[in-house]
Amino acid sequence: MSVQDTIREQVTGHPVVLYMKGSPQFPMCGFSATATQLLKMSGASEVFTVDVLQDPEIREGIKQFANWPTIPQLYVNGEFVGGCDIMREMYQSGELQKLLSEAKK
C-alpha cells in the first residue's frame, strides 16, 4: 500500500482526523497544541490523530495529499479543512463547532 493510500484510508476511515506533530497529550509544536485545543473547545470528542514525527513518509505524503505545505492538517468527513490558522478563524466564527457537530459519529 502506498503512503497516499494509507493517508486516504485514515482520512476516510475516521470522522475527524488531525495530522500533527506529537500527540494531543504531548504536542511537539505550538501549532499542533493550538489545533488540539481548538478541537477540544469545539466539542470534538473522538479525534483520530497521526503523529507525523513518527513516520517521515506520512509527514511528506500528507503535504502532497492536500497540496498543503504545513502541519497540522485537519480532515472532517474525508474532506481537508485546513491548518491551525484556518481552524482558529473557523472557531472564532463558530464554523468549526458546527462542522464538528455534523461529523459522522
C-alpha atoms as one frame of an Amber mdcrd trajectory, in Angstrom:
protein
   0.000   0.000   0.000   1.369   3.422  -0.926   1.663   6.305   1.535  -1.141
   8.097  -0.326  -3.373   5.002   0.063  -2.588   4.864   3.782  -3.455   8.551
   4.205  -6.650   8.171   2.152  -7.674   5.224   4.350  -7.004   7.209   7.548
  -8.870  10.282   6.314 -11.916   8.374   5.089 -11.940   5.801   7.898 -12.452
   8.302  10.712 -14.859  11.247  11.003 -12.249  13.662  12.411  -8.531  13.277
  11.653  -5.731  15.580  12.750  -2.223  15.195  11.354   0.022  16.832  13.915
   3.490  16.909  15.423   3.379  14.900  18.633   0.204  13.743  20.357  -2.738
  15.618  21.908  -1.215  14.913  25.340   2.304  15.954  24.248   2.167  18.243
  21.201   5.623  18.911  19.759   4.879  22.342  18.286   2.739  25.316  19.197
   0.518  24.998  16.133  -0.300  21.369  16.960  -1.021  22.350  20.566  -3.371
  25.105  19.392  -5.117  22.777  16.934  -5.821  20.174  19.621  -7.093  22.874
  21.995  -9.417  24.270  19.322 -10.826  20.793  18.683 -11.326  20.221  22.404
 -13.029  23.620  22.879 -15.240  22.863  19.861 -16.550  19.698  21.480 -14.752
  17.133  19.310 -14.750  14.007  21.434 -13.241  11.421  19.111 -10.335  12.695
  17.075  -8.035  10.286  15.264  -4.571  11.813  15.425  -1.484  10.929  13.422
   1.931  11.960  14.752   3.843  12.841  11.589   7.121  12.848  13.521   6.830
   9.058  13.843   6.769   8.453  10.089   8.747  10.608   7.627   6.812   9.177
   4.657   3.480  10.246   6.174   4.987  13.636   7.074   5.893  14.316   3.444
   2.936  12.437   1.964   0.295  14.429   3.824   1.676  17.669   2.397   1.167
  16.279  -1.109  -2.191  14.690  -0.301  -3.945  18.017   0.283  -1.398  20.155
  -1.536  -0.927  21.978   1.784   2.661  22.637   2.930   2.229  22.805   6.696
   1.218  20.632   9.622  -1.162  20.370  11.470  -3.861  19.457   8.985  -7.493
  18.765   9.883  -9.846  16.493   7.939 -13.551  16.136   8.693 -15.689  13.518
   6.948 -12.872  12.839   4.499 -12.514  16.489   3.460  -9.489  18.694   4.071
 -10.456  21.609   6.328  -7.165  23.436   6.822  -4.330  24.145   9.201  -4.083
  25.925  12.524  -4.866  29.460  11.280  -7.929  28.324   9.351  -9.090  26.291
  12.352  -8.687  29.363  14.580 -10.714  31.557  12.198 -13.413  28.891  11.912
 -13.547  28.523  15.702 -13.933  32.279  16.198 -16.813  32.408  13.704 -18.491
  29.277  15.093 -17.962  27.331  11.857 -15.601  24.772  13.401 -18.081  23.832
  16.127 -20.853  23.442  13.545 -18.670  21.345  11.222 -17.567  19.056  14.042
 -21.132  18.613  15.296 -22.058  17.376  11.809 -19.129  14.903  11.662 -20.186
  11.309  11.202 -20.448   9.547  14.512
